[in-house]
């Protein structure tokens, strides 16, 4: 696997071009140029922020997961990285959410419903008087 291929795999995992530039000692503009030539002009769209990788990373950051389990998850991820990224690209229109994202969306929905109830209550109150 070439350096550019390895850099693109890391890009798919969420690394920025500048971070990859510092890791591989290649100017970030050159990396962007190589990615455009190898993977197409819309290579930026291939990064799936609602795919499997963010979920795996959330588990790796979770303090409740033991070090042994984290090691097993990392080994599995490294062995299956190409398949994970391929799956993320194939199913990019189907979002997968991390626990943190679900919690955030739930809070947003709750706040909207509370606002709705508040306005509905005021409207009903005005109607009565």
N, C-alpha and C positions, 0 to 999 in steps of 0.2 A: 504494500500500500504506500502510495507516495505521500509526501509531506502535505501536499495540498488536499489530498483525500482525508488525511487525519485531521487537518485543520477544519475541513468542512464538516466532519462528524462532530467536532467540538462546537462548531458554529450552530449546528442543529440542536445541540444540547443547551444552547443559551449563551455561549460565550460571544462577546462582541468582537468586531474586527480589530479593535485596538488591543484588546486583551490577547487575542490570537497573535497579533503582531509582536507583542512583547514575549510571548511564549516561544514562537518559532523564529524570531529575529528576522522577520520579513515585513517590509512596509505594509501598512494596512491598505493603502491604495493598490498595491500589487496583489494583495489577497483578494480584494474586491474585483479587480480586473480578471484574475484567474477564475474566481467563482463564476463571474458573468460568462466567461468563455466556455467553461466546462459544464455549468449547470443551468445556463440560460439567463436572460436578462432579469427574470423575476425570481432569482434565487432567494431573494429576501423573503418572499412569501412562503418559502418551504419551511420556515421556522414555525412549528406548531406550538403555540403557547398553552393550548388546552389539550395536550396530548398525554401520553403515558409518562414521558420523562419528568415533567413537573410533579407528578404524583409520587414517582420513585424518589425524587429529591426531597419531597416533604417527609417521607418516611425516614430518609437518611438524616434529616435535621431533627427529627422527633426525639426528645430526651427519654421517652418511655420505651423506645426500641433499644434492645440490648446491643452492646458492641459486637457480639458474635452474630446477631441477626443482621446488623448493618454490614458486616463483612460479607456475609452470604449474599445479601442483596446486591452489593457492589460487584461481587464475582459474577453473579447471574447477569447483571446489567452489562458488564464488560463482554461477556460471552455472547449476549444477544443484542448488542447495541445496533447493529445494522438492521436486524429484523424489527426492532422497536421503532427506529427512525422510519423505516419503510412503511410500517403500519401507521405511524403518525401521518405520513404524507398521503397514504392511500385513503385514510379516513379523516382527513383534515376538516371535513364539513360536519363531523360528529364530535362535539366537544366533550371532553372528560374533565371533571372538576376535582380539584384537590379539596380536602376537608376545609382548609382555610377559605377557599373561594366559595364553597357552599355556605359556610358560616356568614361570609360577607353578603352574599346574595339574599340569605334569609333575613339578615338585619335590615337590608334595604327594603325588602318586601314588607317586613313588619312596620317599618317607619312609614311607608306609603299607606298601608292599611290604617295605621293610627291616625294619620292626617285625614284620610278619607272619612273615618268614623267621626273625627272631630268636626269636619265640615258638615257631614250629614246630621250630626247632633245639633249643630247650630241652625241648620236649615229647618229641622223638625221643630226646634224651639221657636223659631220665628213664625212658623206656620200656626202654632198653637195660640200665639198672642197677637 
